[in-house]
Amino acid sequence: MAASYAYLGPEGTFTEVALRTLPEAATRELVPYVSVQSALDAVRNGEAEAAFVPIENSVEGGITTTLDELVAGKPLMIYREVLLSITFALLVRPGTELSDIKTVTAHPAAQPQVRNWLRANLPDAVWESAASNADGARLVQEGRYDAAFAGEFAAARYGLEALETGIHDAENAQTRFVLVGRPARPAAPTGADKTSVVLWQRDDHPGGLRDLLGEFATRGINLMLLQSRPTGAGIGNYCFCIDAEGHISDRRVAEALMGLKRICLQVRFLGSYPRADVAVADVRRPLPGTSDEEFVAAADWVARCQDGRF
Amino acid sequence: MAASYAYLGPEGTFTEVALRTLPEAATRELVPYVSVQSALDAVRNGEAEAAFVPIENSVEGGITTTLDELVAGKPLMIYREVLLSITFALLVRPGTELSDIKTVTAHPAAQPQVRNWLRANLPDAVWESAASNADGARLVQEGRYDAAFAGEFAAARYGLEALETGIHDAENAQTRFVLVGRPARPAAPTGADKTSVVLWQRDDHPGGLRDLLGEFATRGINLMLLQSRPTGAGIGNYCFCIDAEGHISDRRVAEALMGLKRICLQVRFLGSYPRADVAVADVRRPLPGTSDEEFVAAADWVARCQDGRF
């Protein structure tokens, strides 16, 4: 089973569609799991080589179940990310018309993305949450609800038809998925990479978080995500999940992580991996003074000064 | 109806219990609404004087529905906050024993707080989400599920009994609620206050967020919450909900807000209100150089310099 990928199931959800865009998925057995937690546990206990789960959504923000699983427990590492545009279809049993629909269902995460559409088109329909969008489609097939919001690709699998497609309240609604495995040496930089870490502050004082972010800013590193997550120690106690531009083998990123390691209570490295949102050619140049060459030249200069050879 | 408070219903939830701890609630009609959105809309359209909704949870973090409602739409303002410790009871129909329980229900937000308890005590029970914890209790009363996680206070209302009480996976599990009204002059400072704002960055560049936080740090202001929320413009586009120590009438807070107004694309003021987590006597002293007196003295000194009278 070590050559299998676990993913957040069931089959026929956006997660499976996103996973199948990865070339390496074609050579693995893809095994659906009932929850993010169980998919990641399968990796932790060696049952699966890697797990594929959603981690960020342009409407709902960071997906807290996934972040919390990566923040705690046995360390895991992110190897790949996939961005998928999300639009919903309204799936019904053949012959159903819009005026027949009294109940609708989908995963709770779908609700904010179809809310305005529902208000405009089915203001009186009663919403019931389903365990997944695919599960909602199955419940429509069984006659328990009148309609389900799901990917259009789910219609065929459940003998339903799409009464409406392209439903999305927010333009550019995207979900980001990650392929997570056990810690190992990160793949070599591609030139368009991202590094994920979790930071715990040593104590709570004015400027504490500003100083953590300063470790990135001082080295010209842009942040792509900053999501606070409760540590469980009560209201106001948070750690920070951060995605930063660059690869841990870039000198500026390595030095920022060293700075954070010195000043944080704890730093968890979650991986350096290729960015899905930008081509290598479109990556912005490092700020002046923050390229690898300049870091090396500066280190040489300090060494020469220490030797009295400047 | 202007003297009514809307709250996230139905009756018999933690929200109602928290609302009733506010002295002003005793003189108002308390009206349950089906969602955070509808409760806040009742305030926006003048149907209710204020709305009482959950905003932060020590297990789940910021409550995104509430934050997103405050971030967008017609401006609203926070007037009060309440902290409530959350522990669940397992409510069943009289006579039910633990071994009879095949299905359990509650609001999805309850799940992470009872997950470990469930795994240890009812590993085979099937979880079904309910619209609210009180609604879950009602569904148990009606025989649709065997047990519901809810506040112990909900047992009597639904003719149920508590098979187990004090269930909470995380120690110190607390929820923070806020009383939200239409914008008006904030109440005078109490000495232990909090200020909430939403910040939109002007552009995305290395150090951008560090610079925003610098406006607080430079004036010795501690942050109590930083929660990123998607702007809807696609993955990686976030605004920041921030709670800071102090009151907008404190010189250091007013000056930080002026600094943010200058450098941000947009700043939304969400109110200055008394803190529920600390007594006035326990508020830490401002850092040296950041008291109101020192701000006034420094402004006087600059004015004298500008006049050549130093």
Contacts between the chains, C-beta under 8 A, distances in Angstrom:
chain1	res1	chain2	res2	distance
A	56	B	235	6.3
A	57	B	230	7.5
A	58	B	230	5.4
A	58	B	232	7.1
A	58	B	233	7.8
A	58	B	234	5.1
A	58	B	235	4.8
A	58	B	237	7.3
A	59	B	230	6.1
A	59	B	232	6.7
A	60	B	64	6.5
A	60	B	230	7.0
A	61	B	64	6.5
A	61	B	228	6.5
A	61	B	229	5.8
A	61	B	230	4.9
A	61	B	238	7.4
A	62	B	228	7.6
A	64	B	60	6.5
A	64	B	61	6.4
A	68	B	112	7.9
A	83	B	235	6.3
A	108	B	108	6.3
A	108	B	129	7.5
A	112	B	65	7.9
A	112	B	68	7.7
A	129	B	108	7.3
A	129	B	129	5.1
A	170	B	232	4.6
A	171	B	232	7.7
A	172	B	233	6.7
A	172	B	234	4.0
A	174	B	234	6.1
A	174	B	235	4.9
A	176	B	235	5.6
A	204	B	222	6.8
A	205	B	222	6.6
A	206	B	216	7.0
A	206	B	217	5.6
A	206	B	220	4.8
A	206	B	221	5.7
A	206	B	222	4.6
A	206	B	223	7.9
A	206	B	287	6.2
A	207	B	213	7.7
A	207	B	214	7.9
A	207	B	216	7.7
A	207	B	217	3.2
A	207	B	218	7.9
A	207	B	220	7.9
A	208	B	222	8.0
A	209	B	213	5.8
A	209	B	223	6.3
A	209	B	226	6.6
A	210	B	210	5.8
A	210	B	213	3.9
A	210	B	214	5.4
A	210	B	216	7.4
A	210	B	217	4.2
A	211	B	217	7.8
A	213	B	207	7.6
A	213	B	209	5.8
A	213	B	210	3.9
A	213	B	213	6.5
A	214	B	207	7.8
A	214	B	210	5.4
A	216	B	206	7.0
A	216	B	207	7.6
A	216	B	210	7.4
A	217	B	206	5.6
A	217	B	207	3.2
A	217	B	210	4.2
A	217	B	211	7.8
A	218	B	207	7.9
A	220	B	206	4.8
A	220	B	207	7.9
A	221	B	206	5.7
A	222	B	204	6.8
A	222	B	205	6.6
A	222	B	206	4.6
A	222	B	208	8.0
A	223	B	206	7.9
A	223	B	208	8.0
A	223	B	209	6.2
A	224	B	236	5.2
A	225	B	228	7.4
A	225	B	236	6.8
A	225	B	238	7.6
A	226	B	209	6.5
A	226	B	226	7.6
A	226	B	228	5.5
A	226	B	238	7.5
A	227	B	228	5.8
A	228	B	61	6.5
A	228	B	62	7.6
A	228	B	225	7.4
A	228	B	226	5.5
A	228	B	227	5.8
A	228	B	228	7.5
A	229	B	61	5.8
A	230	B	57	7.5
A	230	B	58	5.5
A	230	B	59	6.1
A	230	B	60	7.0
A	230	B	61	5.0
A	232	B	58	7.1
A	232	B	59	6.7
A	232	B	170	4.7
A	232	B	171	7.7
A	233	B	58	7.8
A	233	B	172	6.7
A	234	B	58	5.1
A	234	B	172	4.0
A	234	B	174	6.2
A	235	B	56	6.2
A	235	B	57	8.0
A	235	B	58	4.7
A	235	B	83	6.4
A	235	B	174	4.9
A	235	B	176	5.6
A	235	B	277	6.6
A	236	B	224	5.2
A	236	B	225	6.8
A	236	B	277	7.0
A	237	B	58	7.3
A	238	B	61	7.4
A	238	B	225	7.7
A	238	B	226	7.5
A	277	B	235	6.6
A	277	B	236	7.0
A	287	B	206	6.2
